[in-house]
Amino acid sequence: MPSSTVENYLKQILVESIQAESSEVAMGKVAECLQVTPGTATTMMKSLEKKGWLKYRPRKGVMLTSAGRKVGMNMLRRHRLLETFLVETLGLDWGEIHDEAEELEHAISEKVLEKLDEFLGRPSHDPHGDPIPTKRGTMPKASNRSLLDCVEGDCVRIESIQDQGRKFLQFARKNKLVPGKRIEIIRHDEIADSIELKVEQKTILNLGSKTAEKIVIRS
């Protein structure tokens, strides 16, 4: 069985590959997301390659093997089901649940995980709008469009929030920028680097591009 550290690496590499729509993840991105030095990340990648979890290309990137992807997908399933449980059953704020799920995902057994999935009604998405992998390791395809891709007059639905940081999630909830909400683009000013939008035909907001790109949408 892989250690919790190995599970964290494989899960994060999987998440990054899904978001980038690429099987290979750059080494710099691995180090950044796991908050380790490039040297530490490289040492770990070499170790994981020896154990058959991934393929490593020096100064290029890494690609999960089928075994590594299976572990990563299982951990992602655990994490997102636990986040759903923490919000829907225990009533925790969605800005608090990421760190809690990080701790719990390594301890829960497969038997309990399956019962938890059944108890929750086998949800397809977590509270942030991210798809939850099935037991077989399949997952609904997520949208790759953000608010930055919108133009004036677009009416879209928020699918997910990509920044899992507590402060950003609290900001999103305060301004009703949550999965499922319908929004209308009033103006997208590329020169001013801002987007003006209306949430459910009521609240008017102005967002910068760095904020807008963290909000994934569907038409």
C-alpha positions as CSV (number, residue, x, y, z in Angstrom):
1,M,0.0,0.0,0.0
2,P,1.3,3.5,-0.8
3,S,2.0,5.9,2.0
4,S,-0.1,9.0,2.5
5,T,2.6,11.1,1.0
6,V,2.7,9.0,-2.1
7,E,-1.1,9.1,-2.3
8,N,-1.0,12.9,-2.1
9,Y,1.5,13.2,-4.9
10,L,-0.5,10.8,-7.2
11,K,-3.8,12.6,-6.5
12,Q,-2.4,16.0,-7.2
13,I,-0.6,14.9,-10.4
14,L,-4.0,13.5,-11.5
15,V,-5.9,16.7,-10.7
16,E,-3.3,18.8,-12.6
17,S,-3.4,16.5,-15.6
18,I,-7.2,16.7,-15.7
19,Q,-7.3,20.5,-15.4
20,A,-4.6,20.9,-18.1
21,E,-6.2,18.2,-20.3
22,S,-2.8,16.7,-20.7
23,S,-1.4,13.3,-19.5
24,E,2.0,14.9,-18.7
25,V,2.4,17.4,-15.9
26,A,5.4,19.8,-15.7
27,M,7.8,19.3,-12.8
28,G,7.5,23.0,-11.8
29,K,3.7,22.6,-11.5
30,V,4.1,19.5,-9.3
31,A,6.5,21.3,-7.0
32,E,4.2,24.4,-6.9
33,C,1.0,22.5,-6.1
34,L,2.5,20.3,-3.4
35,Q,4.4,23.2,-1.9
36,V,7.8,21.6,-2.1
37,T,11.1,22.6,-3.6
38,P,11.9,21.4,-7.2
39,G,14.7,19.2,-5.8
40,T,12.3,17.5,-3.4
41,A,9.8,16.9,-6.1
42,T,12.4,15.5,-8.5
43,T,13.6,13.1,-5.8
44,M,10.1,11.9,-5.1
45,M,9.3,11.5,-8.9
46,K,12.4,9.2,-9.3
47,S,11.2,7.1,-6.3
48,L,7.7,6.9,-7.7
49,E,8.9,5.8,-11.1
50,K,10.9,3.0,-9.6
51,K,7.8,1.7,-7.9
52,G,5.8,1.9,-11.1
53,W,3.4,4.7,-10.2
54,L,4.5,7.1,-13.0
55,K,6.9,7.9,-15.9
56,Y,9.4,10.7,-15.3
57,R,11.2,12.7,-17.9
58,P,14.0,14.8,-16.5
59,R,13.4,18.6,-16.7
60,K,10.2,17.9,-18.5
61,G,7.4,16.3,-16.6
62,V,5.6,13.2,-15.2
63,M,2.9,11.0,-16.5
64,L,0.9,8.6,-14.3
65,T,0.9,4.9,-15.2
66,S,-2.4,3.0,-15.1
67,A,-1.5,1.9,-11.5
68,G,-0.7,5.4,-10.5
69,R,-3.8,6.8,-12.1
70,K,-5.9,4.2,-10.3
71,V,-4.5,5.3,-6.9
72,G,-4.9,9.0,-7.7
73,M,-8.5,8.5,-8.8
74,N,-9.3,6.6,-5.7
75,M,-7.9,9.3,-3.5
76,L,-9.8,12.0,-5.4
77,R,-13.0,10.0,-5.0
78,R,-12.4,9.8,-1.2
79,H,-11.6,13.5,-0.9
80,R,-14.6,14.7,-2.8
81,L,-17.0,12.3,-1.1
82,L,-15.7,13.4,2.3
83,E,-16.1,17.1,1.4
84,T,-19.7,16.4,0.4
85,F,-20.4,14.6,3.7
86,L,-18.8,17.4,5.7
87,V,-21.0,20.0,4.1
88,E,-24.3,18.2,3.5
89,T,-24.4,16.1,6.7
90,L,-22.2,17.8,9.3
91,G,-23.0,21.3,8.1
92,L,-19.4,22.6,7.9
93,D,-18.7,25.7,5.8
94,W,-17.3,24.8,2.4
95,G,-14.3,27.1,3.1
96,E,-13.3,24.7,5.9
97,I,-13.7,21.3,4.4
98,H,-10.6,20.9,2.2
99,D,-8.1,20.5,5.0
100,E,-10.4,18.3,7.0
101,A,-10.9,16.0,4.0
102,E,-7.2,15.9,3.4
103,E,-6.7,14.3,6.8
104,L,-9.6,11.9,6.7
105,E,-9.1,10.6,3.1
106,H,-6.1,8.4,4.1
107,A,-7.9,6.8,7.0
108,I,-11.3,5.8,5.7
109,S,-11.7,2.2,4.6
110,E,-13.1,1.1,1.2
111,K,-16.1,-0.5,3.0
112,V,-16.9,2.7,4.9
113,L,-16.3,4.8,1.7
114,E,-18.9,2.7,-0.2
115,K,-21.4,3.1,2.6
116,L,-20.8,6.8,2.6
117,D,-21.4,7.1,-1.1
118,E,-24.6,5.2,-0.7
119,F,-25.7,7.3,2.2
120,L,-25.1,10.5,0.3
121,G,-27.2,9.2,-2.7
122,R,-24.1,8.6,-4.9
123,P,-23.5,12.3,-5.7
124,S,-21.9,13.2,-9.0
125,H,-20.3,16.5,-7.8
126,D,-18.8,17.8,-4.6
127,P,-19.8,21.1,-2.9
128,H,-17.3,23.0,-5.1
129,G,-18.9,21.7,-8.2
130,D,-16.0,19.3,-9.1
131,P,-17.0,15.8,-10.5
132,I,-16.7,12.8,-8.1
133,P,-15.1,9.7,-9.6
134,T,-17.1,6.6,-9.6
135,K,-16.0,3.4,-7.9
136,R,-14.8,2.1,-11.3
137,G,-12.6,5.2,-11.8
138,T,-14.7,7.1,-14.3
139,M,-15.7,10.7,-14.0
140,P,-17.9,13.2,-15.8
141,K,-15.9,15.5,-18.1
142,A,-15.6,18.9,-16.5
143,S,-16.0,22.1,-18.4
144,N,-12.8,23.9,-19.4
145,R,-14.4,27.3,-19.7
146,S,-14.0,30.1,-17.2
147,L,-15.6,33.5,-16.9
148,L,-12.6,34.8,-18.9
149,D,-14.0,33.1,-21.9
150,C,-17.3,35.0,-21.7
151,V,-18.4,38.0,-23.7
152,E,-21.0,40.7,-23.1
153,G,-24.5,39.3,-23.1
154,D,-23.6,35.7,-22.2
155,C,-25.8,33.9,-19.7
156,V,-24.0,31.0,-18.1
157,R,-24.2,28.7,-15.0
158,I,-21.3,28.3,-12.5
159,E,-20.1,24.8,-12.6
160,S,-17.2,24.8,-10.1
161,I,-14.8,27.0,-8.1
162,Q,-11.1,26.1,-8.8
163,D,-9.5,27.9,-5.9
164,Q,-9.9,25.7,-2.8
165,G,-8.4,28.3,-0.4
166,R,-10.5,29.3,2.5
167,K,-10.5,33.0,1.8
168,F,-11.4,32.7,-1.8
169,L,-14.3,30.2,-1.0
170,Q,-15.6,32.6,1.6
171,F,-15.5,35.4,-0.9
172,A,-17.3,33.3,-3.5
173,R,-20.0,32.3,-1.0
174,K,-20.5,35.9,0.2
175,N,-21.0,37.0,-3.3
176,K,-23.2,34.0,-4.3
177,L,-20.7,32.8,-6.8
178,V,-21.4,29.1,-6.1
179,P,-22.1,26.1,-8.3
180,G,-25.5,26.2,-9.9
181,K,-25.9,30.0,-9.9
182,R,-26.9,31.6,-13.1
183,I,-25.0,34.8,-14.1
184,E,-25.2,37.3,-16.9
185,I,-22.1,39.0,-18.3
186,I,-22.8,42.7,-18.5
187,R,-19.3,43.8,-19.7
188,H,-15.9,42.2,-20.3
189,D,-13.3,45.0,-20.5
190,E,-10.0,43.4,-21.5
191,I,-8.2,46.7,-21.4
192,A,-9.4,47.4,-17.8
193,D,-8.8,43.7,-17.0
194,S,-12.3,43.4,-15.5
195,I,-15.6,41.6,-15.9
196,E,-18.9,43.1,-14.8
197,L,-21.6,40.5,-14.1
198,K,-25.1,40.1,-12.6
199,V,-25.8,37.2,-10.3
200,E,-29.4,35.8,-10.6
201,Q,-30.6,39.1,-12.1
202,K,-29.9,40.9,-8.8
203,T,-26.3,41.5,-7.5
204,I,-23.9,43.4,-9.7
205,L,-20.2,42.4,-9.3
206,N,-16.9,43.5,-10.8
207,L,-14.2,40.9,-11.0
208,G,-10.6,41.0,-12.0
209,S,-9.2,38.4,-14.5
210,K,-7.4,36.5,-11.8
211,T,-10.6,36.0,-9.9
212,A,-12.7,35.3,-13.0
213,E,-10.4,32.5,-14.3
214,K,-11.0,30.6,-11.1
215,I,-14.7,30.3,-11.8
216,V,-15.6,27.5,-14.2
217,I,-18.8,27.9,-16.2
218,R,-21.2,26.1,-18.6
219,S,-23.6,27.7,-21.0
